[in-house]
Amino acid sequence: MDKSGHRPVVGIIGNRGLINDRYPIHEGGQMNSCAVANVAGCLPLLIPADPTMVSVAELMQVCDGFLLTGGRPNIHPSEYGHAETEKHGAFDRARDAITLPLVRACVAAGQPFFGICRGFQEVNVAMGGTLHPEIRELPGRMNHRMPPEGTLEEAFALRHKVVLTPGGRFATLFGAEEVVTNTLHGQGICQPGARIVIEGRAEDGTPEAIYVADATGFTLAVQWHPEWNAQNDPVSRPLFRAFGEAVRSFAAARR
């Protein structure tokens, strides 16, 4: 909150959905909004990620930072030069058209963003990287997908370690070189994009924590879901607090 009592605005990238399988909506998880409001200390604003409704330039004027959320649809493989297959799953081309140029514009402007799951993958693709369509089929990899049955607590339970680069940004933020996280994704980084620094990997080698080298703004992204239990989890809380601090600093500097 600034001196006038206003919280900086974090644009939360929304996904397309349906109510009762027929009524189209723009949707966003309540966990994302709660983490932005209660841990980052910012005003959450759900964004319809559709270039027929909003532009990257407009979003960057209205919002001080961005949360690139997870989502069921995947990035279309044509965005990283691969052919579409059944393994690539469902797509959201409208979201692709907003988030990928938004990441690049934010990197250039020093405007903060925080990538989660699909958002993590968007950061990599926006910077020229590629993705595996189904990492559980790779030799030696575990199944990182959400369990098909059970409660939300069981789905978001901590499931594997992430080993961090000693002295890196994430290890410094957490005060540890190894953390334990949840995992709810099917795709993952194949080739890292230009300037993408991988600072965390799961026990099976899957990239889990990245940032954009030489960017002046906050560009951290994680493959897991820190929005779950963000106020209490010792890994999630420092991520959202650091993001909130970066957003406040950016907002203050430009106002």
Solvent accessible surface area in square Angstrom, and as a share of the most:
residue,aa,sasa,rsa
1,M,131,0.58
2,D,62,0.32
3,K,217,0.92
4,S,78,0.50
5,G,36,0.34
6,H,120,0.53
7,R,89,0.32
8,P,4,0.03
9,V,22,0.13
10,V,0,0.00
11,G,0,0.00
12,I,2,0.01
13,I,1,0.00
14,G,1,0.01
15,N,19,0.10
16,R,128,0.47
17,G,16,0.15
18,L,104,0.51
19,I,83,0.42
20,N,127,0.65
21,D,129,0.67
22,R,197,0.72
23,Y,139,0.53
24,P,95,0.60
25,I,48,0.24
26,H,68,0.31
27,E,71,0.32
28,G,38,0.36
29,G,37,0.36
30,Q,152,0.68
31,M,59,0.27
32,N,12,0.06
33,S,43,0.28
34,C,69,0.41
35,A,2,0.02
36,V,0,0.00
37,A,27,0.21
38,N,88,0.45
39,V,17,0.10
40,A,0,0.00
41,G,25,0.24
42,C,0,0.00
43,L,73,0.36
44,P,37,0.23
45,L,75,0.37
46,L,77,0.38
47,I,3,0.02
48,P,38,0.24
49,A,5,0.04
50,D,22,0.12
51,P,65,0.41
52,T,118,0.69
53,M,114,0.51
54,V,28,0.16
55,S,44,0.29
56,V,29,0.17
57,A,68,0.52
58,E,95,0.43
59,L,13,0.06
60,M,29,0.13
61,Q,141,0.62
62,V,86,0.49
63,C,0,0.00
64,D,0,0.00
65,G,0,0.00
66,F,0,0.00
67,L,0,0.00
68,L,1,0.00
69,T,3,0.02
70,G,12,0.12
71,G,30,0.28
72,R,210,0.77
73,P,23,0.14
74,N,28,0.15
75,I,0,0.00
76,H,28,0.13
77,P,0,0.00
78,S,61,0.39
79,E,67,0.30
80,Y,19,0.07
81,G,68,0.66
82,H,74,0.33
83,A,81,0.63
84,E,103,0.46
85,T,68,0.40
86,E,172,0.77
87,K,107,0.45
88,H,6,0.03
89,G,41,0.39
90,A,63,0.49
91,F,44,0.18
92,D,2,0.01
93,R,109,0.40
94,A,20,0.15
95,R,0,0.00
96,D,1,0.01
97,A,48,0.37
98,I,3,0.01
99,T,0,0.00
100,L,5,0.02
101,P,45,0.29
102,L,1,0.01
103,V,1,0.00
104,R,114,0.42
105,A,29,0.23
106,C,1,0.01
107,V,13,0.08
108,A,93,0.72
109,A,59,0.46
110,G,10,0.10
111,Q,3,0.01
112,P,2,0.01
113,F,1,0.01
114,F,0,0.00
115,G,0,0.00
116,I,0,0.00
117,C,11,0.06
118,R,7,0.02
119,G,0,0.00
120,F,0,0.00
121,Q,6,0.03
122,E,0,0.00
123,V,0,0.00
124,N,0,0.00
125,V,6,0.03
126,A,5,0.04
127,M,27,0.12
128,G,63,0.60
129,G,0,0.00
130,T,21,0.12
131,L,1,0.01
132,H,39,0.17
133,P,34,0.21
134,E,17,0.08
135,I,1,0.01
136,R,111,0.41
137,E,103,0.46
138,L,48,0.24
139,P,129,0.81
140,G,74,0.71
141,R,60,0.22
142,M,59,0.26
143,N,72,0.37
144,H,1,0.00
145,R,86,0.31
146,M,92,0.41
147,P,43,0.27
148,P,129,0.81
149,E,143,0.64
150,G,59,0.56
151,T,76,0.44
152,L,105,0.52
153,E,110,0.49
154,E,98,0.44
155,A,6,0.04
156,F,14,0.06
157,A,43,0.33
158,L,98,0.49
159,R,81,0.30
160,H,5,0.02
161,K,88,0.37
162,V,0,0.00
163,V,80,0.46
164,L,5,0.02
165,T,61,0.35
166,P,93,0.59
167,G,71,0.69
168,G,11,0.11
169,R,101,0.37
170,F,0,0.00
171,A,7,0.06
172,T,102,0.59
173,L,53,0.26
174,F,31,0.13
175,G,71,0.68
176,A,40,0.31
177,E,94,0.42
178,E,86,0.39
179,V,12,0.07
180,V,62,0.36
181,T,3,0.01
182,N,6,0.03
183,T,0,0.00
184,L,17,0.08
185,H,9,0.04
186,G,10,0.09
187,Q,4,0.02
188,G,0,0.00
189,I,5,0.02
190,C,44,0.27
191,Q,111,0.49
192,P,62,0.39
193,G,7,0.07
194,A,71,0.55
195,R,107,0.39
196,I,18,0.09
197,V,47,0.27
198,I,37,0.19
199,E,12,0.06
200,G,1,0.01
201,R,109,0.40
202,A,5,0.04
203,E,111,0.50
204,D,32,0.16
205,G,26,0.25
206,T,0,0.00
207,P,7,0.04
208,E,0,0.00
209,A,0,0.00
210,I,0,0.00
211,Y,27,0.10
212,V,0,0.00
213,A,23,0.18
214,D,126,0.65
215,A,14,0.11
216,T,128,0.74
217,G,13,0.13
218,F,26,0.11
219,T,1,0.01
220,L,12,0.06
221,A,0,0.00
222,V,0,0.00
223,Q,0,0.00
224,W,5,0.02
225,H,20,0.09
226,P,1,0.01
227,E,13,0.06
228,W,59,0.21
229,N,72,0.37
230,A,6,0.05
231,Q,103,0.46
232,N,103,0.53
233,D,18,0.10
234,P,94,0.59
235,V,13,0.08
236,S,4,0.03
237,R,66,0.24
238,P,28,0.18
239,L,0,0.00
240,F,0,0.00
241,R,128,0.47
242,A,20,0.15
243,F,0,0.00
244,G,0,0.00
245,E,106,0.48
246,A,25,0.20
247,V,0,0.00
248,R,74,0.27
249,S,73,0.47
250,F,41,0.17
251,A,6,0.05
252,A,72,0.56
253,A,90,0.70
254,R,97,0.35
255,R,158,0.58
